[in-house]
Amino acid sequence: MAMKQAQLVVSPFSVLVGVAIAAGGGNKLPQALPWLVASSAWFALCLFQLFATASKVSEDAQVRAPDAQAERHGLEKYEHKVGGHTSPDGLDVCLLHHNQDEVLKRLQPQPYTLRELAFYGREMPEHQEGLLQPVMRYLPQFYGVHDIDSMSYLRLQNLMRQYSKPCILDVKVGRRCYEVSAPEDKKDRERQKYPYQETVGYRVAGLKVWDAERGAFFEEIRQGKNRTEADMLRGKDVETYLAGCSSTEQKLEVTRQLDEHLAKLEQFLAQQTYFEFCAVSLLFAYEGDPQVAPQHRVAPFVWLVDFAHTIAGCSAVDDNFLFGLRMFRTVMAGVRQRLEHAN
């Protein structure tokens, strides 16, 4: 293969030399050098463009690979995915329908695969000792690993199955969502993208709200962008998220129930010292379908999701995550107070 590639490059170049000699008059190569240099530069540019195009085609094929594999196996993308997560290799971290009760989440490259498998698989010593028992209800159930051709996926609980029109909010929690050991250039990129996060303690990765008047979902894959510190502290994204409620009373009830769950998570996190929940999300959901009678509505709930960056703690409280959780509770409380005053 290497020999063929060499021939591909050398043969046209030899032709250029021959043409240059002819143009210079027989064997008088020095007289042909100016023409040869210019032609060689043109040829090199063409070759570069050829390889660049081939590389782009290859990258595009890689990006489409998970989707193509899923289609071949009769699987569809999970319609309630928010946040637009991508893996370190730049490929879409697909969420796929497996069956009514399960979704498939593509495993990320190492070392993230081992971390997420160990956490969801309850293989860490902390799981065996029952230290996570107080918050197990806030974690998606894990059913194992499913392989599709060369790709591996986590089999996870379909958290939205019981909702008719789930309104979903994905919040990345913490002053930082990168590991302490991350390269300095990555830390700098994160700080530049989300300058308010170190102060506010969280960012909104995405949200999806049912608009009953239009009969369609309103969706924002925000990843924390286009928001100022003032926007975050006022709770603009929380207000947008509550737009799926049919009344002020429902908004108040949704925020009250969600805050009850957050209070329980905060109580646990204020004591636990065995995990550092880096880049973990709080995933919120409530029923947005006004045709579902109140007595039949599934209650609002919140889960902890995304554990690819979760690492063992250092016998200290996870202040990074805890700070963000408390700030989000404070912001949501401010939204609730304004609703009460306006009601």
C-alpha positions as a Markdown table, in Angstrom:
| # | Residue | x | y | z |
|---|---|---|---|---|
| 1 | Met | 0.0 | 0.0 | 0.0 |
| 2 | Ala | 2.8 | 2.4 | 0.9 |
| 3 | Met | 4.5 | 1.6 | -2.4 |
| 4 | Lys | 1.3 | 2.4 | -4.3 |
| 5 | Gln | 1.0 | 5.7 | -2.5 |
| 6 | Ala | 4.6 | 6.6 | -3.3 |
| 7 | Gln | 4.1 | 5.8 | -7.0 |
| 8 | Leu | 1.0 | 8.0 | -6.9 |
| 9 | Val | 3.1 | 10.9 | -5.8 |
| 10 | Val | 6.3 | 10.3 | -7.7 |
| 11 | Ser | 4.7 | 9.6 | -11.1 |
| 12 | Pro | 3.0 | 12.9 | -11.6 |
| 13 | Phe | 6.1 | 14.7 | -10.2 |
| 14 | Ser | 8.3 | 12.9 | -12.8 |
| 15 | Val | 6.0 | 14.1 | -15.5 |
| 16 | Leu | 6.4 | 17.6 | -14.3 |
| 17 | Val | 10.2 | 17.2 | -14.4 |
| 18 | Gly | 10.0 | 15.9 | -18.0 |
| 19 | Val | 7.7 | 18.7 | -19.1 |
| 20 | Ala | 9.9 | 21.3 | -17.4 |
| 21 | Ile | 13.0 | 19.9 | -19.2 |
| 22 | Ala | 11.3 | 20.0 | -22.5 |
| 23 | Ala | 10.1 | 23.6 | -21.8 |
| 24 | Gly | 13.6 | 24.5 | -21.0 |
| 25 | Gly | 15.0 | 23.1 | -24.1 |
| 26 | Gly | 16.3 | 19.5 | -24.0 |
| 27 | Asn | 18.4 | 18.6 | -21.0 |
| 28 | Lys | 18.9 | 22.1 | -19.8 |
| 29 | Leu | 17.2 | 21.6 | -16.4 |
| 30 | Pro | 18.6 | 24.8 | -14.8 |
| 31 | Gln | 16.7 | 26.9 | -17.4 |
| 32 | Ala | 13.5 | 25.0 | -16.5 |
| 33 | Leu | 13.8 | 25.4 | -12.7 |
| 34 | Pro | 11.5 | 28.5 | -12.4 |
| 35 | Trp | 8.7 | 26.7 | -14.2 |
| 36 | Leu | 9.4 | 23.5 | -12.3 |
| 37 | Val | 9.1 | 25.3 | -8.9 |
| 38 | Ala | 5.8 | 27.0 | -9.8 |
| 39 | Ser | 4.4 | 23.7 | -11.2 |
| 40 | Ser | 5.5 | 21.8 | -8.1 |
| 41 | Ala | 3.9 | 24.3 | -5.8 |
| 42 | Trp | 0.6 | 24.0 | -7.8 |
| 43 | Phe | 0.9 | 20.2 | -7.7 |
| 44 | Ala | 1.5 | 20.2 | -3.9 |
| 45 | Leu | -1.5 | 22.4 | -3.3 |
| 46 | Cys | -3.7 | 20.0 | -5.3 |
| 47 | Leu | -2.4 | 17.1 | -3.4 |
| 48 | Phe | -3.0 | 18.8 | -0.1 |
| 49 | Gln | -6.6 | 19.6 | -1.1 |
| 50 | Leu | -7.1 | 16.0 | -2.2 |
| 51 | Phe | -5.9 | 14.6 | 1.1 |
| 52 | Ala | -7.9 | 17.2 | 3.1 |
| 53 | Thr | -11.1 | 16.3 | 1.2 |
| 54 | Ala | -10.5 | 12.6 | 1.8 |
| 55 | Ser | -9.9 | 13.2 | 5.5 |
| 56 | Lys | -13.1 | 15.2 | 5.8 |
| 57 | Val | -15.1 | 12.4 | 4.1 |
| 58 | Ser | -13.6 | 9.9 | 6.5 |
| 59 | Glu | -14.5 | 12.1 | 9.5 |
| 60 | Asp | -18.0 | 12.6 | 8.2 |
| 61 | Ala | -18.4 | 8.8 | 7.8 |
| 62 | Gln | -17.2 | 8.3 | 11.4 |
| 63 | Val | -19.7 | 10.8 | 12.7 |
| 64 | Arg | -22.5 | 9.1 | 10.8 |
| 65 | Ala | -21.4 | 5.6 | 11.8 |
| 66 | Pro | -23.4 | 5.3 | 15.1 |
| 67 | Asp | -26.5 | 6.5 | 13.3 |
| 68 | Ala | -26.0 | 4.1 | 10.4 |
| 69 | Gln | -25.3 | 1.2 | 12.7 |
| 70 | Ala | -28.4 | 2.0 | 14.7 |
| 71 | Glu | -30.6 | 2.1 | 11.6 |
| 72 | Arg | -29.3 | -1.3 | 10.4 |
| 73 | His | -30.4 | -2.7 | 13.7 |
| 74 | Gly | -33.9 | -1.1 | 13.7 |
| 75 | Leu | -33.1 | 1.4 | 16.4 |
| 76 | Glu | -34.1 | 5.0 | 16.5 |
| 77 | Lys | -32.7 | 8.1 | 18.3 |
| 78 | Tyr | -34.2 | 8.8 | 21.6 |
| 79 | Glu | -36.5 | 11.7 | 21.1 |
| 80 | His | -36.2 | 13.1 | 24.7 |
| 81 | Lys | -32.5 | 13.7 | 24.6 |
| 82 | Val | -31.4 | 17.2 | 25.6 |
| 83 | Gly | -28.0 | 18.8 | 26.0 |
| 84 | Gly | -26.3 | 17.7 | 22.8 |
| 85 | His | -23.5 | 15.8 | 24.4 |
| 86 | Thr | -20.5 | 14.8 | 22.4 |
| 87 | Ser | -17.6 | 12.5 | 23.3 |
| 88 | Pro | -13.9 | 13.4 | 23.4 |
| 89 | Asp | -13.4 | 12.0 | 20.0 |
| 90 | Gly | -16.0 | 14.4 | 18.6 |
| 91 | Leu | -18.7 | 11.8 | 17.9 |
| 92 | Asp | -22.2 | 12.1 | 19.0 |
| 93 | Val | -22.9 | 10.4 | 22.3 |
| 94 | Cys | -26.0 | 8.7 | 20.9 |
| 95 | Leu | -29.1 | 8.0 | 23.0 |
| 96 | Leu | -31.2 | 5.4 | 21.3 |
| 97 | His | -34.5 | 3.6 | 21.9 |
| 98 | His | -33.9 | 0.0 | 23.0 |
| 99 | Asn | -37.4 | -0.8 | 24.1 |
| 100 | Gln | -40.1 | 0.9 | 26.1 |
| 101 | Asp | -38.2 | 0.6 | 29.3 |
| 102 | Glu | -34.7 | 1.2 | 28.2 |
| 103 | Val | -32.4 | 3.6 | 26.3 |
| 104 | Leu | -29.0 | 3.0 | 25.0 |
| 105 | Lys | -26.2 | 5.5 | 25.7 |
| 106 | Arg | -23.0 | 5.1 | 23.7 |
| 107 | Leu | -19.9 | 4.5 | 25.8 |
| 108 | Gln | -17.2 | 7.2 | 25.5 |
| 109 | Pro | -13.5 | 6.3 | 25.0 |
| 110 | Gln | -11.2 | 5.3 | 27.8 |
| 111 | Pro | -10.8 | 6.1 | 30.6 |
| 112 | Tyr | -14.4 | 7.4 | 30.7 |
| 113 | Thr | -15.8 | 4.0 | 29.7 |
| 114 | Leu | -14.4 | 2.2 | 32.8 |
| 115 | Arg | -15.5 | 5.0 | 35.1 |
| 116 | Glu | -19.1 | 5.1 | 33.9 |
| 117 | Leu | -19.4 | 1.3 | 33.8 |
| 118 | Ala | -18.0 | 1.0 | 37.3 |
| 119 | Phe | -20.5 | 3.6 | 38.6 |
| 120 | Tyr | -23.6 | 2.4 | 36.8 |
| 121 | Gly | -22.6 | -1.2 | 37.3 |
| 122 | Arg | -22.4 | -0.7 | 41.1 |
| 123 | Glu | -18.9 | -2.2 | 41.1 |
| 124 | Met | -17.2 | 0.4 | 43.3 |
| 125 | Pro | -16.6 | -0.5 | 46.9 |
| 126 | Glu | -18.9 | 2.4 | 47.9 |
| 127 | His | -21.8 | 0.6 | 46.2 |
| 128 | Gln | -21.0 | -2.7 | 47.9 |
| 129 | Glu | -21.0 | -1.0 | 51.3 |
| 130 | Gly | -24.4 | 0.6 | 50.6 |
| 131 | Leu | -23.1 | 4.1 | 51.0 |
| 132 | Leu | -25.2 | 5.3 | 48.0 |
| 133 | Gln | -28.4 | 3.8 | 49.3 |
| 134 | Pro | -29.9 | 7.1 | 50.4 |
| 135 | Val | -29.8 | 8.4 | 46.7 |
| 136 | Met | -30.3 | 5.2 | 44.7 |
| 137 | Arg | -33.8 | 6.4 | 43.7 |
| 138 | Tyr | -32.2 | 9.4 | 42.0 |
| 139 | Leu | -30.0 | 7.2 | 39.7 |
| 140 | Pro | -31.2 | 5.6 | 36.5 |
| 141 | Gln | -31.4 | 1.8 | 36.7 |
| 142 | Phe | -28.6 | 0.0 | 34.8 |
| 143 | Tyr | -29.3 | -3.2 | 32.8 |
| 144 | Gly | -25.9 | -4.0 | 31.4 |
| 145 | Val | -24.0 | -3.3 | 28.1 |
| 146 | His | -25.4 | -3.8 | 24.6 |
| 147 | Asp | -23.0 | -4.1 | 21.6 |
| 148 | Ile | -24.0 | -2.8 | 18.1 |
| 149 | Asp | -21.3 | -3.9 | 15.7 |
| 150 | Ser | -18.1 | -2.3 | 17.0 |
| 151 | Met | -19.9 | 0.2 | 19.4 |
| 152 | Ser | -20.8 | -0.5 | 23.0 |
| 153 | Tyr | -23.8 | 1.1 | 24.7 |
| 154 | Leu | -25.0 | 1.3 | 28.3 |
| 155 | Arg | -28.5 | -0.1 | 28.8 |
| 156 | Leu | -30.3 | 2.5 | 31.0 |
| 157 | Gln | -33.7 | 3.1 | 32.4 |
| 158 | Asn | -36.0 | 5.2 | 30.1 |
| 159 | Leu | -36.6 | 7.9 | 32.7 |
| 160 | Met | -39.3 | 9.6 | 30.6 |
| 161 | Arg | -41.5 | 6.6 | 29.8 |
| 162 | Gln | -44.3 | 7.5 | 32.3 |
| 163 | Tyr | -44.7 | 11.0 | 31.0 |
| 164 | Ser | -47.0 | 11.9 | 28.2 |
| 165 | Lys | -45.3 | 15.2 | 27.2 |
| 166 | Pro | -42.2 | 15.4 | 29.4 |
| 167 | Cys | -40.7 | 18.9 | 30.0 |
| 168 | Ile | -37.0 | 18.3 | 30.6 |
| 169 | Leu | -34.2 | 20.4 | 31.9 |
| 170 | Asp | -30.5 | 19.3 | 31.9 |
| 171 | Val | -28.3 | 21.3 | 34.3 |
| 172 | Lys | -24.5 | 20.7 | 34.5 |
| 173 | Val | -23.6 | 21.3 | 38.2 |
| 174 | Gly | -20.5 | 22.7 | 39.7 |
| 175 | Arg | -18.2 | 25.7 | 39.6 |
| 176 | Arg | -16.1 | 23.7 | 37.1 |
| 177 | Cys | -17.1 | 20.7 | 34.9 |
| 178 | Tyr | -13.6 | 19.6 | 34.1 |
| 179 | Glu | -11.3 | 17.4 | 36.2 |
| 180 | Val | -8.6 | 19.0 | 38.4 |
| 181 | Ser | -6.1 | 16.9 | 36.4 |
| 182 | Ala | -7.3 | 18.3 | 33.0 |
| 183 | Pro | -4.7 | 20.0 | 30.8 |
| 184 | Glu | -4.4 | 23.8 | 31.3 |
| 185 | Asp | -5.6 | 24.5 | 27.8 |
| 186 | Lys | -8.8 | 22.6 | 28.4 |
| 187 | Lys | -9.4 | 24.5 | 31.6 |
| 188 | Asp | -8.9 | 27.8 | 29.8 |
| 189 | Arg | -11.3 | 26.8 | 27.1 |
| 190 | Glu | -14.0 | 25.9 | 29.6 |
| 191 | Arg | -13.5 | 29.2 | 31.5 |
| 192 | Gln | -13.8 | 31.2 | 28.3 |
| 193 | Lys | -16.9 | 29.4 | 27.1 |
| 194 | Tyr | -18.7 | 29.7 | 30.5 |
| 195 | Pro | -17.2 | 32.7 | 32.3 |
| 196 | Tyr | -20.0 | 32.9 | 34.8 |
| 197 | Gln | -19.9 | 29.3 | 35.9 |
| 198 | Glu | -17.3 | 29.7 | 38.6 |
| 199 | Thr | -19.5 | 32.3 | 40.2 |
| 200 | Val | -23.0 | 30.8 | 39.6 |
| 201 | Gly | -22.0 | 27.2 | 40.0 |
| 202 | Tyr | -24.0 | 25.6 | 37.2 |
| 203 | Arg | -25.0 | 26.0 | 33.5 |
| 204 | Val | -28.0 | 24.8 | 31.5 |
| 205 | Ala | -27.0 | 22.2 | 28.9 |
| 206 | Gly | -30.4 | 22.1 | 27.3 |
| 207 | Leu | -34.2 | 22.1 | 27.9 |
| 208 | Lys | -37.3 | 20.8 | 26.2 |
| 209 | Val | -40.8 | 22.1 | 26.9 |
| 210 | Trp | -44.2 | 21.1 | 25.6 |
| 211 | Asp | -46.1 | 24.0 | 24.0 |
| 212 | Ala | -49.7 | 23.0 | 24.3 |
| 213 | Glu | -51.0 | 25.9 | 22.0 |
| 214 | Arg | -48.7 | 24.9 | 19.1 |
| 215 | Gly | -49.0 | 21.2 | 19.9 |
| 216 | Ala | -45.2 | 20.8 | 19.7 |
| 217 | Phe | -42.0 | 20.8 | 21.8 |
| 218 | Phe | -39.9 | 23.9 | 22.2 |
| 219 | Glu | -36.3 | 22.9 | 22.5 |
| 220 | Glu | -33.1 | 24.7 | 23.3 |
| 221 | Ile | -29.6 | 23.0 | 23.2 |
| 222 | Arg | -28.0 | 25.8 | 25.1 |
| 223 | Gln | -24.8 | 24.3 | 26.6 |
| 224 | Gly | -24.7 | 27.4 | 28.8 |
| 225 | Lys | -24.2 | 29.8 | 26.0 |
| 226 | Asn | -25.8 | 33.2 | 25.3 |
| 227 | Arg | -26.4 | 33.8 | 29.0 |
| 228 | Thr | -24.9 | 36.3 | 31.3 |
| 229 | Glu | -24.2 | 36.0 | 35.0 |
| 230 | Ala | -27.3 | 38.2 | 35.7 |
| 231 | Asp | -29.5 | 36.0 | 33.5 |
| 232 | Met | -28.4 | 32.9 | 35.5 |
| 233 | Leu | -28.9 | 34.5 | 38.9 |
| 234 | Arg | -32.3 | 35.7 | 37.9 |
| 235 | Gly | -33.3 | 32.2 | 36.7 |
| 236 | Lys | -34.2 | 33.0 | 33.1 |
| 237 | Asp | -33.8 | 29.4 | 32.0 |
| 238 | Val | -35.9 | 28.2 | 34.9 |
| 239 | Glu | -38.6 | 30.6 | 33.9 |
| 240 | Thr | -38.4 | 29.2 | 30.3 |
| 241 | Tyr | -38.5 | 25.7 | 31.6 |
| 242 | Leu | -41.7 | 26.4 | 33.6 |
| 243 | Ala | -43.5 | 27.7 | 30.4 |
| 244 | Gly | -44.8 | 24.2 | 29.9 |
| 245 | Cys | -47.1 | 24.5 | 32.9 |
| 246 | Ser | -50.7 | 25.4 | 32.3 |
| 247 | Ser | -51.1 | 27.7 | 35.3 |
| 248 | Thr | -49.2 | 29.6 | 37.9 |
| 249 | Glu | -50.5 | 27.1 | 40.5 |
| 250 | Gln | -48.8 | 24.2 | 38.5 |
| 251 | Lys | -45.6 | 26.2 | 38.3 |
| 252 | Leu | -45.6 | 26.7 | 42.1 |
| 253 | Glu | -46.3 | 23.0 | 42.7 |
| 254 | Val | -43.6 | 21.8 | 40.2 |
| 255 | Thr | -40.9 | 24.0 | 41.8 |
| 256 | Arg | -42.0 | 22.9 | 45.3 |
| 257 | Gln | -41.8 | 19.2 | 44.5 |
| 258 | Leu | -38.5 | 19.5 | 42.6 |
| 259 | Asp | -37.0 | 21.5 | 45.5 |
| 260 | Glu | -38.0 | 18.8 | 48.0 |
| 261 | His | -35.9 | 16.3 | 45.9 |
| 262 | Leu | -33.0 | 18.7 | 45.7 |
| 263 | Ala | -33.1 | 19.2 | 49.5 |
| 264 | Lys | -32.7 | 15.4 | 49.9 |
| 265 | Leu | -29.8 | 15.3 | 47.4 |
| 266 | Glu | -28.2 | 18.3 | 49.2 |
| 267 | Gln | -28.4 | 16.5 | 52.6 |
| 268 | Phe | -26.6 | 13.5 | 51.1 |
| 269 | Leu | -24.0 | 15.5 | 49.3 |
| 270 | Ala | -23.2 | 17.6 | 52.3 |
| 271 | Gln | -22.0 | 14.4 | 54.1 |
| 272 | Gln | -20.6 | 12.1 | 51.4 |
| 273 | Thr | -16.9 | 12.1 | 50.8 |
| 274 | Tyr | -16.3 | 9.1 | 48.5 |
| 275 | Phe | -17.2 | 10.5 | 45.1 |
| 276 | Glu | -16.3 | 13.7 | 43.2 |
| 277 | Phe | -19.3 | 14.3 | 40.9 |
| 278 | Cys | -17.5 | 16.2 | 38.1 |
| 279 | Ala | -19.6 | 17.2 | 35.1 |
| 280 | Val | -22.6 | 15.3 | 36.5 |
| 281 | Ser | -26.1 | 16.6 | 35.4 |
| 282 | Leu | -29.3 | 17.2 | 37.3 |
| 283 | Leu | -32.0 | 16.0 | 34.9 |
| 284 | Phe | -35.5 | 17.4 | 35.7 |
| 285 | Ala | -38.8 | 16.3 | 34.4 |
| 286 | Tyr | -42.5 | 17.2 | 34.8 |
| 287 | Glu | -45.7 | 16.5 | 32.9 |
| 288 | Gly | -46.5 | 19.2 | 30.3 |
| 289 | Asp | -49.6 | 17.6 | 28.8 |
| 290 | Pro | -52.7 | 19.6 | 30.1 |
| 291 | Gln | -55.0 | 16.8 | 28.9 |
| 292 | Val | -53.6 | 14.5 | 31.6 |
| 293 | Ala | -55.8 | 15.0 | 34.7 |
| 294 | Pro | -54.0 | 16.2 | 37.8 |
| 295 | Gln | -54.7 | 13.0 | 39.7 |
| 296 | His | -53.1 | 11.0 | 36.9 |
| 297 | Arg | -50.0 | 13.1 | 36.4 |
| 298 | Val | -46.7 | 11.6 | 37.1 |
| 299 | Ala | -45.0 | 13.7 | 39.8 |
| 300 | Pro | -42.1 | 16.0 | 38.9 |
| 301 | Phe | -38.8 | 14.4 | 39.6 |
| 302 | Val | -35.0 | 14.9 | 39.3 |
| 303 | Trp | -32.2 | 12.4 | 38.6 |
| 304 | Leu | -28.4 | 12.5 | 38.7 |
| 305 | Val | -27.0 | 11.4 | 35.3 |
| 306 | Asp | -23.7 | 11.4 | 33.3 |
| 307 | Phe | -20.9 | 9.8 | 35.4 |
| 308 | Ala | -18.1 | 9.5 | 32.8 |
| 309 | His | -16.0 | 12.0 | 34.8 |
| 310 | Thr | -17.0 | 10.8 | 38.3 |
| 311 | Ile | -13.9 | 9.8 | 40.3 |
| 312 | Ala | -13.1 | 8.6 | 43.8 |
| 313 | Gly | -13.2 | 11.4 | 46.4 |
| 314 | Cys | -10.4 | 12.4 | 48.6 |
| 315 | Ser | -12.1 | 12.0 | 52.0 |
| 316 | Ala | -13.6 | 15.5 | 51.7 |
| 317 | Val | -17.0 | 16.9 | 50.8 |
| 318 | Asp | -17.5 | 17.6 | 47.1 |
| 319 | Asp | -17.8 | 21.3 | 47.5 |
| 320 | Asn | -17.7 | 21.9 | 43.8 |
| 321 | Phe | -20.9 | 20.1 | 43.1 |
| 322 | Leu | -22.5 | 21.0 | 46.4 |
| 323 | Phe | -22.0 | 24.7 | 45.7 |
| 324 | Gly | -23.7 | 24.5 | 42.3 |
| 325 | Leu | -26.7 | 22.5 | 43.7 |
| 326 | Arg | -27.2 | 25.1 | 46.5 |
| 327 | Met | -27.0 | 27.9 | 44.0 |
| 328 | Phe | -29.6 | 26.3 | 41.7 |
| 329 | Arg | -31.9 | 25.9 | 44.7 |
| 330 | Thr | -31.5 | 29.5 | 45.6 |
| 331 | Val | -32.2 | 30.6 | 42.0 |
| 332 | Met | -35.3 | 28.4 | 41.7 |
| 333 | Ala | -36.5 | 29.8 | 45.1 |
| 334 | Gly | -36.2 | 33.3 | 43.7 |
| 335 | Val | -38.3 | 32.3 | 40.7 |
| 336 | Arg | -40.9 | 30.7 | 43.0 |
| 337 | Gln | -41.1 | 33.9 | 45.2 |
| 338 | Arg | -41.8 | 36.0 | 42.1 |
| 339 | Leu | -44.5 | 33.7 | 41.1 |
| 340 | Glu | -46.1 | 33.8 | 44.5 |
| 341 | His | -46.1 | 37.6 | 44.5 |
| 342 | Ala | -47.6 | 37.7 | 41.0 |
| 343 | Asn | -50.3 | 35.2 | 41.9 |
